[in-house]
């Protein structure tokens, strides 16, 4: 009865042209929001914060790996470049995984909406 495109746009047809962002509680155009009703500015801010958390997590992972390699494997000077590359790879991969986990947690918990102050209604 309905095509795939009809169902995909159906949720937008139930909303007016403008809606309130659930994170910052500011009224914005619906076109600039995603399906969880976060505006583009809130998405960018959350991604920036998640990136910082991701780098911290990657650094902790890389430091732990470097300590484990140094204390337990005790690499020789012959292949030290390979071990350094392993630690750098752990830093990069750990930061990306940490960033995605942090962003997902931010989206799931939606903490800013609890702390945000709704705009005053104009009369």
MIFI-684265 format. One record per atom (N, C-alpha, C, CB): residue number from 1; y, z, x. Coordinates in nm, 4 decimals, decimal comma. Glycine has a CB too. Example, Ala and Ser with C-alpha at 12.3 -4.5 7.8 and 13.67 -1.06 7.14 Angstrom:
<atoms>
ATOM  guba        c2        c3        c1
ATOM     1   -0,5690    0,7800    1,3190
ATOM     1   -0,4500    0,7800    1,2300
ATOM     1   -0,3300    0,7800    1,3200
ATOM     1   -0,4473    0,9046    1,1308
ATOM     2   -0,2250    0,7080    1,2850
ATOM     2   -0,1060    0,7140    1,3670
ATOM     2    0,0030    0,7870    1,2900
ATOM     2   -0,0598    0,5725    1,4084
</atoms>
This chain:
<atoms>
ATOM  guba        c2        c3        c1
ATOM     1   -0,1173    0,0000    0,0822
ATOM     1    0,0000    0,0000    0,0000
ATOM     1    0,1253    0,0000    0,0878
ATOM     1   -0,0011    0,1200   -0,0941
ATOM     2    0,1384    0,0981    0,1759
ATOM     2    0,2506    0,1017    0,2684
ATOM     2    0,2045    0,0500    0,4036
ATOM     2    0,3085    0,2450    0,2808
ATOM     3    0,2899   -0,0285    0,4672
ATOM     3    0,2600   -0,0728    0,6027
ATOM     3    0,2886    0,0381    0,7015
ATOM     3    0,3406   -0,1980    0,6383
ATOM     4    0,2462    0,0192    0,8235
ATOM     4    0,2659    0,1208    0,9268
ATOM     4    0,4141    0,1465    0,9510
ATOM     4    0,1979    0,0782    1,0572
ATOM     5    0,4968    0,0461    0,9485
ATOM     5    0,6410    0,0629    0,9709
ATOM     5    0,7068    0,1398    0,8572
ATOM     5    0,7084   -0,0731    0,9869
ATOM     6    0,6564    0,1242    0,7353
ATOM     6    0,7138    0,1966    0,6219
ATOM     6    0,6906    0,3465    0,6359
ATOM     6    0,6541    0,1460    0,4900
ATOM     7    0,5716    0,3855    0,6804
ATOM     7    0,5414    0,5270    0,6964
ATOM     7    0,6174    0,5874    0,8130
ATOM     7    0,3927    0,5471    0,7157
ATOM     8    0,6388    0,5118    0,9202
ATOM     8    0,7084    0,5632    1,0367
ATOM     8    0,8537    0,5949    1,0086
ATOM     8    0,6992    0,4653    1,1487
ATOM     9    0,9182    0,5213    0,9222
ATOM     9    1,0588    0,5431    0,8906
ATOM     9    1,0781    0,6303    0,7674
ATOM     9    1,1279    0,4110    0,8702
ATOM    10    0,9701    0,6695    0,7039
ATOM    10    0,9808    0,7442    0,5783
ATOM    10    1,0465    0,8801    0,5974
ATOM    10    0,8434    0,7624    0,5167
ATOM    11    1,0219    0,9476    0,7085
ATOM    11    1,0794    1,0801    0,7268
ATOM    11    1,2305    1,0727    0,7410
ATOM    11    1,0186    1,1481    0,8488
ATOM    12    1,2823    0,9640    0,7981
ATOM    12    1,4270    0,9503    0,8129
ATOM    12    1,4956    0,9236    0,6785
ATOM    12    1,4590    0,8379    0,9110
ATOM    13    1,4251    0,8605    0,5879
ATOM    13    1,4864    0,8293    0,4596
ATOM    13    1,5087    0,9534    0,3738
ATOM    13    1,4007    0,7305    0,3847
ATOM    14    1,4428    1,0626    0,4060
ATOM    14    1,4601    1,1861    0,3302
ATOM    14    1,5810    1,2667    0,3770
ATOM    14    1,3353    1,2709    0,3409
ATOM    15    1,6439    1,2261    0,4860
ATOM    15    1,7575    1,2992    0,5411
ATOM    15    1,8861    1,2205    0,5207
ATOM    15    1,7358    1,3285    0,6903
ATOM    16    1,9992    1,2882    0,5155
ATOM    16    2,1271    1,2167    0,5067
ATOM    16    2,1603    1,1519    0,6409
ATOM    16    2,2410    1,3129    0,4637
ATOM    17    2,2731    1,0847    0,6484
ATOM    17    2,3153    1,0183    0,7717
ATOM    17    2,3432    1,1178    0,8834
ATOM    17    2,4388    0,9341    0,7461
ATOM    18    2,3892    1,2362    0,8496
ATOM    18    2,4183    1,3396    0,9487
ATOM    18    2,3279    1,4595    0,9216
ATOM    18    2,5693    1,3811    0,9448
ATOM    19    2,2879    1,5243    1,0305
ATOM    19    2,2018    1,6419    1,0174
ATOM    19    2,2422    1,7428    1,1247
ATOM    19    2,0498    1,6033    1,0305
ATOM    20    2,1975    1,8633    1,1086
ATOM    20    2,2282    1,9699    1,2032
ATOM    20    2,1194    1,9764    1,3087
ATOM    20    2,2426    2,1057    1,1312
ATOM    21    2,1603    1,9742    1,4345
ATOM    21    2,0664    1,9897    1,5455
ATOM    21    2,0104    2,1318    1,5389
ATOM    21    2,1360    1,9615    1,6847
ATOM    22    1,8791    2,1443    1,5462
ATOM    22    1,8183    2,2759    1,5341
ATOM    22    1,8344    2,3595    1,6601
ATOM    22    1,6725    2,2619    1,5009
ATOM    23    1,8799    2,3007    1,7675
ATOM    23    1,8983    2,3764    1,8923
ATOM    23    2,0417    2,4275    1,9072
ATOM    23    1,8618    2,2891    2,0128
ATOM    24    2,1401    2,3401    1,8900
ATOM    24    2,2801    2,3824    1,9086
ATOM    24    2,3515    2,4085    1,7762
ATOM    24    2,3565    2,2766    1,9870
ATOM    25    2,2886    2,3750    1,6652
ATOM    25    2,3410    2,3950    1,5305
ATOM    25    2,4706    2,3188    1,5041
ATOM    25    2,3636    2,5412    1,5065
ATOM    26    2,4919    2,2100    1,5761
ATOM    26    2,6065    2,1233    1,5524
ATOM    26    2,5627    2,0052    1,4662
ATOM    26    2,6679    2,0742    1,6865
ATOM    27    2,6501    1,9608    1,3789
ATOM    27    2,6170    1,8478    1,2932
ATOM    27    2,6388    1,7186    1,3705
ATOM    27    2,7018    1,8493    1,1635
ATOM    28    2,5348    1,6344    1,3759
ATOM    28    2,5367    1,5097    1,4530
ATOM    28    2,4797    1,3972    1,3678
ATOM    28    2,4563    1,5243    1,5856
ATOM    29    2,4997    1,2732    1,4139
ATOM    29    2,4379    1,1588    1,3483
ATOM    29    2,2869    1,1666    1,3651
ATOM    29    2,4926    1,0258    1,4054
ATOM    30    2,2161    1,1325    1,2607
ATOM    30    2,0704    1,1405    1,2631
ATOM    30    2,0107    1,0407    1,3625
ATOM    30    2,0139    1,1155    1,1232
ATOM    31    2,0802    0,9313    1,3859
ATOM    31    2,0301    0,8302    1,4793
ATOM    31    2,0201    0,8839    1,6212
ATOM    31    2,1197    0,7078    1,4771
ATOM    32    2,1024    0,9819    1,6565
ATOM    32    2,1004    1,0380    1,7907
ATOM    32    2,0049    1,1543    1,8075
ATOM    32    2,2365    1,0816    1,8280
ATOM    33    1,9218    1,1800    1,7071
ATOM    33    1,8279    1,2921    1,7136
ATOM    33    1,6846    1,2419    1,7187
ATOM    33    1,8468    1,3856    1,5935
ATOM    34    1,5986    1,3269    1,7724
ATOM    34    1,4572    1,2921    1,7726
ATOM    34    1,3904    1,3483    1,6472
ATOM    34    1,3877    1,3453    1,9005
ATOM    35    1,2599    1,3385    1,6404
ATOM    35    1,1907    1,3809    1,5177
ATOM    35    1,1866    1,5312    1,4998
ATOM    35    1,0506    1,3280    1,5172
ATOM    36    1,2144    1,6084    1,6056
ATOM    36    1,2246    1,7538    1,5915
ATOM    36    1,3690    1,7972    1,5661
ATOM    36    1,1703    1,8233    1,7170
ATOM    37    1,4552    1,7001    1,5440
ATOM    37    1,5973    1,7201    1,5147
ATOM    37    1,6714    1,7903    1,6280
ATOM    37    1,6127    1,8000    1,3873
ATOM    38    1,6460    1,7459    1,7497
ATOM    38    1,7240    1,7871    1,8661
ATOM    38    1,8168    1,6719    1,9001
ATOM    38    1,6318    1,8253    1,9886
ATOM    39    1,9447    1,7021    1,9235
ATOM    39    2,0395    1,5973    1,9613
ATOM    39    2,0162    1,5574    2,1080
ATOM    39    2,1868    1,6454    1,9397
ATOM    40    2,0755    1,4461    2,1486
ATOM    40    2,0553    1,3957    2,2841
ATOM    40    2,1074    1,4928    2,3895
ATOM    40    2,1233    1,2610    2,3002
ATOM    41    2,2188    1,5595    2,3612
ATOM    41    2,2737    1,6549    2,4579
ATOM    41    2,1791    1,7724    2,4806
ATOM    41    2,4094    1,7062    2,4104
ATOM    42    2,1193    1,8210    2,3732
ATOM    42    2,0250    1,9324    2,3855
ATOM    42    1,8984    1,8887    2,4586
ATOM    42    1,9892    1,9883    2,2467
ATOM    43    1,8542    1,7665    2,4346
ATOM    43    1,7377    1,7151    2,5056
ATOM    43    1,7662    1,7059    2,6549
ATOM    43    1,6969    1,5778    2,4504
ATOM    44    1,8842    1,6541    2,6904
ATOM    44    1,9209    1,6425    2,8320
ATOM    44    1,9327    1,7792    2,8976
ATOM    44    2,0525    1,5663    2,8470
ATOM    45    1,9936    1,8745    2,8285
ATOM    45    2,0075    2,0095    2,8836
ATOM    45    1,8710    2,0751    2,9037
ATOM    45    2,0946    2,0962    2,7913
ATOM    46    1,7810    2,0561    2,8079
ATOM    46    1,6477    2,1147    2,8201
ATOM    46    1,5705    2,0488    2,9338
ATOM    46    1,5701    2,1007    2,6879
ATOM    47    1,5847    1,9181    2,9492
ATOM    47    1,5168    1,8487    3,0600
ATOM    47    1,5710    1,8948    3,1949
ATOM    47    1,5332    1,6960    3,0463
ATOM    48    1,7026    1,9168    3,2026
ATOM    48    1,7626    1,9634    3,3280
ATOM    48    1,7101    2,1024    3,3630
ATOM    48    1,9171    1,9653    3,3175
ATOM    49    1,7058    2,1896    3,2659
ATOM    49    1,6534    2,3242    3,2878
ATOM    49    1,5045    2,3204    3,3224
ATOM    49    1,6765    2,4112    3,1636
ATOM    50    1,4291    2,2357    3,2551
ATOM    50    1,2858    2,2235    3,2821
ATOM    50    1,2615    2,1677    3,4222
ATOM    50    1,2187    2,1335    3,1769
ATOM    51    1,3494    2,0793    3,4688
ATOM    51    1,3363    2,0256    3,6042
ATOM    51    1,3525    2,1366    3,7075
ATOM    51    1,4400    1,9143    3,6288
ATOM    52    1,4500    2,2251    3,6866
ATOM    52    1,4687    2,3379    3,7793
ATOM    52    1,3452    2,4278    3,7794
ATOM    52    1,5947    2,4201    3,7408
ATOM    53    1,2913    2,4580    3,6626
ATOM    53    1,1706    2,5394    3,6540
ATOM    53    1,0524    2,4687    3,7199
ATOM    53    1,1383    2,5717    3,5077
ATOM    54    1,0458    2,3378    3,7029
ATOM    54    0,9368    2,2608    3,7632
ATOM    54    0,9397    2,2655    3,9148
ATOM    54    0,9428    2,1173    3,7173
ATOM    55    1,0581    2,2493    3,9738
ATOM    55    1,0685    2,2559    4,1199
ATOM    55    1,0323    2,3944    4,1711
ATOM    55    1,2100    2,2188    4,1654
ATOM    56    1,0708    2,4984    4,0973
ATOM    56    1,0338    2,6350    4,1376
ATOM    56    0,8814    2,6520    4,1347
ATOM    56    1,1015    2,7398    4,0445
ATOM    57    0,8199    2,6049    4,0288
ATOM    57    0,6742    2,6137    4,0182
ATOM    57    0,6038    2,5334    4,1253
ATOM    57    0,6290    2,5667    3,8824
ATOM    58    0,6547    2,4127    4,1537
ATOM    58    0,5965    2,3302    4,2594
ATOM    58    0,6110    2,3951    4,3954
ATOM    58    0,6610    2,1933    4,2608
ATOM    59    0,7252    2,4598    4,4200
ATOM    59    0,7466    2,5273    4,5484
ATOM    59    0,6505    2,6443    4,5648
ATOM    59    0,8918    2,5764    4,5600
ATOM    60    0,6277    2,7189    4,4580
ATOM    60    0,5327    2,8306    4,4644
ATOM    60    0,3917    2,7780    4,4916
ATOM    60    0,5352    2,9126    4,3327
ATOM    61    0,3541    2,6708    4,4244
ATOM    61    0,2223    2,6113    4,4460
ATOM    61    0,2082    2,5622    4,5900
ATOM    61    0,1988    2,4952    4,3477
ATOM    62    0,3096    2,4921    4,6413
ATOM    62    0,3040    2,4393    4,7779
ATOM    62    0,3013    2,5526    4,8806
ATOM    62    0,4240    2,3469    4,8046
ATOM    63    0,3794    2,6573    4,8573
ATOM    63    0,3786    2,7707    4,9504
ATOM    63    0,2421    2,8401    4,9502
ATOM    63    0,4897    2,8718    4,9134
ATOM    64    0,1838    2,8564    4,8341
ATOM    64    0,0503    2,9166    4,8266
ATOM    64   -0,0540    2,8312    4,8956
ATOM    64    0,0103    2,9387    4,6819
ATOM    65   -0,0466    2,7003    4,8766
ATOM    65   -0,1401    2,6098    4,9421
ATOM    65   -0,1211    2,6123    5,0933
ATOM    65   -0,1229    2,4674    4,8889
ATOM    66    0,0048    2,6117    5,1381
ATOM    66    0,0322    2,6154    5,2823
ATOM    66   -0,0211    2,7452    5,3439
ATOM    66    0,1842    2,6019    5,3090
ATOM    67   -0,0022    2,8574    5,2751
ATOM    67   -0,0537    2,9852    5,3258
ATOM    67   -0,2051    2,9834    5,3318
ATOM    67   -0,0061    3,1017    5,2381
ATOM    68   -0,2694    2,9285    5,2308
ATOM    68   -0,4151    2,9219    5,2279
ATOM    68   -0,4660    2,8333    5,3417
ATOM    68   -0,4646    2,8685    5,0915
ATOM    69   -0,4004    2,7188    5,3619
ATOM    69   -0,4404    2,6290    5,4710
ATOM    69   -0,4213    2,6986    5,6059
ATOM    69   -0,3587    2,4968    5,4663
ATOM    70   -0,3072    2,7640    5,6239
ATOM    70   -0,2760    2,8273    5,7519
ATOM    70   -0,3687    2,9454    5,7826
ATOM    70   -0,1314    2,8742    5,7523
ATOM    71   -0,3979    3,0270    5,6802
ATOM    71   -0,4770    3,1480    5,7038
ATOM    71   -0,6274    3,1250    5,7040
ATOM    71   -0,4440    3,2497    5,6005
ATOM    72   -0,6763    3,0396    5,6150
ATOM    72   -0,8207    3,0268    5,5996
ATOM    72   -0,8783    2,9005    5,6630
ATOM    72   -0,8555    3,0292    5,4547
ATOM    73   -0,8086    2,7899    5,6545
ATOM    73   -0,8614    2,6663    5,7141
ATOM    73   -0,8276    2,6593    5,8621
ATOM    73   -0,8056    2,5424    5,6414
ATOM    74   -0,7110    2,7090    5,8997
ATOM    74   -0,6620    2,7081    6,0372
ATOM    74   -0,6763    2,5694    6,0990
ATOM    74   -0,7371    2,8116    6,1215
ATOM    75   -0,5905    2,4756    6,0543
ATOM    75   -0,6043    2,3366    6,0990
ATOM    75   -0,5717    2,3193    6,2476
ATOM    75   -0,5139    2,2466    6,0163
ATOM    76   -0,6324    2,2186    6,3052
ATOM    76   -0,6036    2,1868    6,4452
ATOM    76   -0,4788    2,0988    6,4527
ATOM    76   -0,7252    2,1158    6,5123
ATOM    77   -0,4242    2,0850    6,5725
ATOM    77   -0,3048    2,0020    6,5921
ATOM    77   -0,3352    1,8543    6,5718
ATOM    77   -0,2472    2,0240    6,7315
ATOM    78   -0,4605    1,8185    6,5765
ATOM    78   -0,4994    1,6783    6,5664
ATOM    78   -0,4678    1,6191    6,4287
ATOM    78   -0,6475    1,6639    6,5958
ATOM    79   -0,4871    1,6953    6,3230
ATOM    79   -0,4675    1,6435    6,1873
ATOM    79   -0,3581    1,7192    6,1115
ATOM    79   -0,5982    1,6509    6,1096
ATOM    80   -0,2632    1,7761    6,1816
ATOM    80   -0,1602    1,8560    6,1144
ATOM    80   -0,0765    1,7704    6,0187
ATOM    80   -0,0689    1,9230    6,2184
ATOM    81   -0,0560    1,6448    6,0498
ATOM    81    0,0190    1,5550    5,9615
ATOM    81   -0,0471    1,5384    5,8258
ATOM    81    0,0350    1,4197    6,0265
ATOM    82   -0,1777    1,5358    5,8239
ATOM    82   -0,2516    1,5253    5,6986
ATOM    82   -0,2352    1,6495    5,6127
ATOM    82   -0,3985    1,5011    5,7263
ATOM    83   -0,2346    1,7652    5,6766
ATOM    83   -0,2156    1,8901    5,6028
ATOM    83   -0,0733    1,9006    5,5497
ATOM    83   -0,2475    2,0106    5,6920
ATOM    84    0,0226    1,8574    5,6288
ATOM    84    0,1622    1,8583    5,5817
ATOM    84    0,1769    1,7656    5,4614
ATOM    84    0,2597    1,8151    5,6954
ATOM    85    0,1151    1,6485    5,4693
ATOM    85    0,1208    1,5548    5,3563
ATOM    85    0,0546    1,6148    5,2321
ATOM    85    0,0526    1,4214    5,3933
ATOM    86   -0,0511    1,6911    5,2511
ATOM    86   -0,1181    1,7565    5,1385
ATOM    86   -0,0263    1,8579    5,0713
ATOM    86   -0,2467    1,8252    5,1853
ATOM    87    0,0461    1,9355    5,1524
ATOM    87    0,1379    2,0348    5,0979
ATOM    87    0,2546    1,9665    5,0257
ATOM    87    0,1904    2,1266    5,2101
ATOM    88    0,3076    1,8579    5,0830
ATOM    88    0,4170    1,7845    5,0179
ATOM    88    0,3697    1,7238    4,8865
ATOM    88    0,4716    1,6739    5,1109
ATOM    89    0,2485    1,6692    4,8862
ATOM    89    0,1934    1,6139    4,7619
ATOM    89    0,1770    1,7233    4,6569
ATOM    89    0,0578    1,5452    4,7884
ATOM    90    0,1333    1,8418    4,6985
ATOM    90    0,1201    1,9536    4,6039
ATOM    90    0,2564    1,9929    4,5482
ATOM    90    0,0536    2,0752    4,6721
ATOM    91    0,3592    1,9890    4,6325
ATOM    91    0,4955    2,0189    4,5864
ATOM    91    0,5402    1,9190    4,4799
ATOM    91    0,5940    2,0173    4,7048
ATOM    92    0,5222    1,7917    4,5071
ATOM    92    0,5670    1,6882    4,4131
ATOM    92    0,4880    1,6904    4,2821
ATOM    92    0,5550    1,5506    4,4776
ATOM    93    0,3572    1,6977    4,2932
ATOM    93    0,2739    1,6986    4,1721
ATOM    93    0,2949    1,8276    4,0938
ATOM    93    0,1247    1,6823    4,2084
ATOM    94    0,3019    1,9393    4,1641
ATOM    94    0,3244    2,0676    4,0972
ATOM    94    0,4584    2,0725    4,0264
ATOM    94    0,3157    2,1808    4,1969
ATOM    95    0,5617    2,0116    4,0866
ATOM    95    0,6927    2,0118    4,0211
ATOM    95    0,6921    1,9267    3,8946
ATOM    95    0,8001    1,9611    4,1173
ATOM    96    0,6223    1,8159    3,8963
ATOM    96    0,6156    1,7312    3,7765
ATOM    96    0,5371    1,7987    3,6651
ATOM    96    0,5520    1,5962    3,8101
ATOM    97    0,4255    1,8596    3,7005
ATOM    97    0,3458    1,9303    3,6003
ATOM    97    0,4240    2,0496    3,5458
ATOM    97    0,2111    1,9769    3,6603
ATOM    98    0,4881    2,1235    3,6347
ATOM    98    0,5678    2,2380    3,5922
ATOM    98    0,6822    2,1981    3,5019
ATOM    98    0,6212    2,3111    3,7116
ATOM    99    0,7463    2,0849    3,5321
ATOM    99    0,8559    2,0369    3,4487
ATOM    99    0,8083    2,0040    3,3084
ATOM    99    0,9207    1,9146    3,5115
ATOM   100    0,6970    1,9364    3,2966
ATOM   100    0,6463    1,9001    3,1643
ATOM   100    0,6013    2,0227    3,0858
ATOM   100    0,5306    1,8017    3,1774
ATOM   101    0,5409    2,1180    3,1540
ATOM   101    0,5007    2,2413    3,0855
ATOM   101    0,6234    2,3177    3,0388
ATOM   101    0,4146    2,3300    3,1778
ATOM   102    0,7235    2,3303    3,1259
ATOM   102    0,8461    2,4025    3,0882
ATOM   102    0,9164    2,3343    2,9718
ATOM   102    0,9416    2,4126    3,2080
ATOM   103    0,9243    2,2018    2,9733
ATOM   103    0,9893    2,1291    2,8642
ATOM   103    0,9119    2,1472    2,7336
ATOM   103    1,0013    1,9794    2,8986
ATOM   104    0,7807    2,1423    2,7416
ATOM   104    0,6999    2,1640    2,6223
ATOM   104    0,7169    2,3041    2,5647
ATOM   104    0,5545    2,1395    2,6538
ATOM   105    0,7249    2,4032    2,6523
ATOM   105    0,7461    2,5401    2,6054
ATOM   105    0,8839    2,5529    2,5414
ATOM   105    0,7311    2,6406    2,7218
ATOM   106    0,9847    2,4901    2,6021
ATOM   106    1,1197    2,4944    2,5429
ATOM   106    1,1215    2,4299    2,4053
ATOM   106    1,2211    2,4242    2,6344
ATOM   107    1,0516    2,3183    2,3925
ATOM   107    1,0481    2,2500    2,2630
ATOM   107    0,9723    2,3339    2,1602
ATOM   107    0,9828    2,1107    2,2768
ATOM   108    0,8664    2,3974    2,2033
ATOM   108    0,7839    2,4744    2,1106
ATOM   108    0,8533    2,6020    2,0663
ATOM   108    0,6504    2,5080    2,1745
ATOM   109    0,9156    2,6728    2,1593
ATOM   109    0,9772    2,8005    2,1244
ATOM   109    1,1155    2,7844    2,0631
ATOM   109    0,9862    2,8878    2,2464
ATOM   110    1,1894    2,6807    2,1033
ATOM   110    1,3215    2,6504    2,0479
ATOM   110    1,4146    2,7719    2,0552
ATOM   110    1,3083    2,6032    1,9024
ATOM   111    1,4211    2,8366    2,1699
ATOM   111    1,4923    2,9620    2,1893
ATOM   111    1,6421    2,9503    2,1641
ATOM   111    1,4687    3,0122    2,3284
ATOM   112    1,7070    2,8431    2,2006
ATOM   112    1,8515    2,8318    2,1861
ATOM   112    1,8951    2,8403    2,0409
ATOM   112    1,8999    2,7022    2,2465
ATOM   113    1,8142    2,7922    1,9479
ATOM   113    1,8526    2,7970    1,8069
ATOM   113    1,8651    2,9412    1,7598
ATOM   113    1,7506    2,7215    1,7204
ATOM   114    1,7889    3,0304    1,8167
ATOM   114    1,7966    3,1708    1,7796
ATOM   114    1,9275    3,2311    1,8301
ATOM   114    1,6757    3,2485    1,8356
ATOM   115    1,9716    3,1870    1,9496
ATOM   115    2,0920    3,2412    2,0112
ATOM   115    2,2196    3,1688    1,9688
ATOM   115    2,0788    3,2356    2,1603
ATOM   116    2,2081    3,0500    1,9120
ATOM   116    2,3253    2,9695    1,8800
ATOM   116    2,4030    3,0288    1,7626
ATOM   116    2,2837    2,8260    1,8484
ATOM   117    2,5314    3,0021    1,7635
ATOM   117    2,6193    3,0478    1,6545
ATOM   117    2,6499    2,9268    1,5675
ATOM   117    2,7529    3,1141    1,7097
ATOM   118    2,6189    2,9305    1,4392
ATOM   118    2,6435    2,8150    1,3558
ATOM   118    2,7930    2,7859    1,3444
ATOM   118    2,5832    2,8361    1,2180
ATOM   119    2,8295    2,6573    1,3337
ATOM   119    2,9711    2,6249    1,3190
ATOM   119    3,0242    2,6735    1,1852
ATOM   119    2,9934    2,4744    1,3328
ATOM   120    3,1512    2,7081    1,1822
ATOM   120    3,2113    2,7540    1,0591
ATOM   120    3,2324    2,6348    0,9658
ATOM   120    3,3445    2,8270    1,0869
ATOM   121    3,2047    2,6563    0,8404
ATOM   121    3,2203    2,5499    0,7411
ATOM   121    3,3677    2,5258    0,7141
ATOM   121    3,1465    2,5852    0,6102
ATOM   122    3,4046    2,3988    0,7150
ATOM   122    3,5448    2,3657    0,6846
ATOM   122    3,5611    2,3533    0,5338
ATOM   122    3,5887    2,2332    0,7558
ATOM   123    3,6689    2,4052    0,4855
ATOM   123    3,6901    2,4061    0,3392
ATOM   123    3,7905    2,3040    0,2980
ATOM   123    3,7351    2,5424    0,2915
</atoms>
